[in-house]
């Protein structure tokens, strides 16, 4: 067909025609679309490789090894005043399979979240919801193991907690609210509902699996378990973070920036109040 051949061949312009060929835009690499996601994955991987280089087991580090690199521990936080562990624990992982699974989830959810909340938003939601998960875990472990502390006066009676899963659940919680058809009217509704349903399934299935593994580990007295309180704390704070936000897509920059600042301020304020509550827990 003549129309097909003329359309498929390159157009040749004469020097005096005045027409200019349109530049072809190269697709941006995924790291340029979601730099914060790749930076967070990179930091976690660098921390893990540093742990291995400093003598930690590649497959299953000991409790003392992960505590040395900043894992959470209710006794060290509340008795030793090592509050910095609330922030560092979300970058420490218990072996290769632990970090592999967490980084796979962080990468997938981060690539979905970053176009909606921007790079600053992804970093903020990771840090704030990760801290919320570690704080709730600290509180739950203090309540559960405090009688053992009274008897033994040894901070090792409190379990160590580590991993990015609390922050990952936080990103999932934020996505569930941001992937709302009313907030993203310009996105095809069937595709939006499919994405949102996938995130809900991810959160629900992993919470159920987490509790199943927890009770199974308790039954056989395994030394490794799932920190479900960190997951719940991360998820609920992710919902809180996203509540005042509007997605960046289709929103004016000033409005988005204002809502993002409000989300950070509200979530940080709630965490500060919860931290003050933790600091008042009885010590004797």
N, C-alpha and C positions, 0 to 999 in steps of 0.2 A: 504494500500500500504506500502511495506517495507521501501521505501525511505522516506516517510512521518514520520513513527514512529521513525526511527533512527535519523532524523534531529530534531525531537521535544523532544527527551529525552536528559538529560544532559550527557555530555561526562565525563566518569570516567577515570582519568589518573593514571597510576601506579607510585609509588614513584620514580622509576628510569628512567622514560621516558624522563625527561628533559624539557618537554613542560610546559609552564606556562599559566594559564588562563588569558585572557585579562580583565583588570579592566573595569567595567561599569561606564561610566560618568553619573552623575546625572544632569538632566536639571537645568540650573541656574534659580532662581526665577526672575520674571520680574523686581523687584526693583534692582537686581544686574546688570541686563542688561542695565537699564536706571536709574541710581541713581539720576542724576540731575533732571529728571522729577519729581520723587517722592519728592525730597527735595523742589523744587519750589512749588509743590502742598501743601506740608506740611507747608511751611512758610505762604502761603496764608491762610490756615486753622487756623494756630495758631494766626495770626493777627486777623482774624474774631472772633475767640473764645475769644481773649483778649478784643476786642471791646465789645462783649456781656457781658463779666464779669465786664467790667467797666461801664455798664449802657446803652450801645447802644441797640436800638431795634433789636431783632432777625429778624424781618420780614422787617421793613422799617425804618432805621435810619434817623434822621433829617440831614439837611445840616450842622448844627453846629457840630453834632456828627462826621460825616465823615471828616469834616475839621479838627477837633481836632486830628484825627488819621492820617492826612497827605494827604487828598484828594487834587486834583489840583484845583487851582482857579487863573485865570489870574491876578486879582487884587493883591492877596497876593504874587504871584510870581514876577510880574513886578513892583509893587508899594512897596510891603513890602520886596522885595528881598529874598523871601523864595524859593530859587531855589531847595532846597532839595525836595520839593513837586513833582518835575518832576520824581524823583525816587521812592518816597514812594507811590504815587497814584496808581501804578500798583499792589500794594499788599492790597489795601483797597477795600471793596465791600459793595454794598448797599443792604444788606439783604440776607437771606438764599437762595432764588431762584437765585439771581444774582451770588453768589459764586458757587452754585451747577452747574449751566450751564457752567460757565467759567472753573471750574476745570475739568469737564467732557471733554470739548474741549481740554484743556491743556494736560490732561493725554493721550488722544488718539493721538494727534499730536506729543506730546513729545516722546511717545513710538516709533513712526515712524521716528522721526527726529534724535534721539540720536545715533542709529547705523550709521547714515550717517555723522553726524558732531561731534560726541563725546560729552562727558559730558560738557567739557569746552565750546564747541561750543553752546550747548543748553542754558547754563547759559548766555553766551555772547549775543546770539541773543534775548533772553528774555529781558535782561536789556536794550540793545541798542535800539531794536525796540519798547519796551514799552516806553522808554524815548522819542523816536521820535514821537510816537503817542501823548503823553502828551504835547510835545512842539508844535506840529501842532494844537492841540486842544486849547492850550493857545493862540496862535496867532489868530486863528479863533474867539475865544470868545472875545479877546481884540478888534478886528476889529468890531465885531457885537455889543458889549455892551459898547464900549468906550463913545459914546454920553451920555448914562445914567450916567456914572461915572462923566462926566463934570457937569451934573445937580445935582446929589445927593451926590457925594463924599463919596460913601459907597461901599466897596469892595464886599458886598453881591449882588450887581447888576450883578456881573459876576457869571455864574453857576458853581457849583462844579462838578468835574469830577473824577471818580474813577473806578477801575477794571482792570483786566488783559487782557481784550479783545484786546487792541492795541498790546500787546506782542504776543497774540495768533495769530492774523492776521499776525504778523511779521514772526512767525514760518511757517505759511501756505505759505507766499510769498517765503520764503527760500526753502521750500520743492518743490514748483512748479519748481524751477530751478534745484534743486539737483536730483529730480526724472526724469531726462532726460535720455532717452535710450543711448545717446552718452556718458554720464558720468558714466553710470552703465552697461557696455556691458555684465557683467557676470550674470546679473539678467534676468530671462525670460521676454522677451519683452511684452507679453500680460499682465502679472501680473503688470509690471511696468507702463504700460499705464493705467491700471485700477486704480492703486493707485494714479497716478498723476491726472487723471480725477476726482477722488473723492475729492481731495484737491481743485481743481479748482472749482468744484461745491459747496463745502463748503464755499469758499471765496465769490463766486458770489452770492449765495443765501442769505448769511448773510448780505452782503452789500446791496442788494435790500431790504431785510426785515428791515434792520436798517434805511434806508431812508424812507421806508413806515411808520414805527413806529414814526420816527422823525416828519414827516409832520402831521401824525395823532395826535400826542401829542401837536403839535403847534396849530392845529385847535381847540382842546378842552381845550387848556390852561392847560394841565397837568403839574404837578410839576416835573415829571420824564420823561426823554427822552433818546435817544441813541446818544452817542458821535461818530458820523460817522467820524469826522476829526481824532480822535484817531485811528480808524480802518484803514483809508486811510494812515495815517502817518506810522502806524506799518507795513502795507502790503508793501508799496513802499520801506521802509527801509529794510524790509526782502529780497526783490528782490536785493537791493544794496548789502546787506551782503553776499548773496549767489553767486553773480556774479563772484568774483575772486576765489571761493572755488572749491575744488574737493571733492567728497564724500570719507569718510574714508574707505569704503569698496573697496577693490581691489587697494588701493593706498599706496605707500610707506609712512611710518610714517614721514620722514623728509619733503617730498613734502606736505603732508596733513597739518603738523604743520605750514609750511611756508605760505601756502595759508590761513589758519585760522588766523594767525597773520595779514596778509594783509587785510583780511575781517574786522577784528576788528579795525585796524588802519584807514582804509578808512571810515568805517561807523562812528567811533568816531570823525574823522576829520570833516566830513560833519555836524554832530550834533553840534560840537563846533562852526562851522561857523554860523549855524542857531541860536544857542544860542546867539552869538555875535550880530546877526541881531535883535533878540528879545530885547536884552538889549538896543538897540539904538532907539526903538520905542518912539514916543513923549509921554510925561507924562502930558501935560497940554493943 
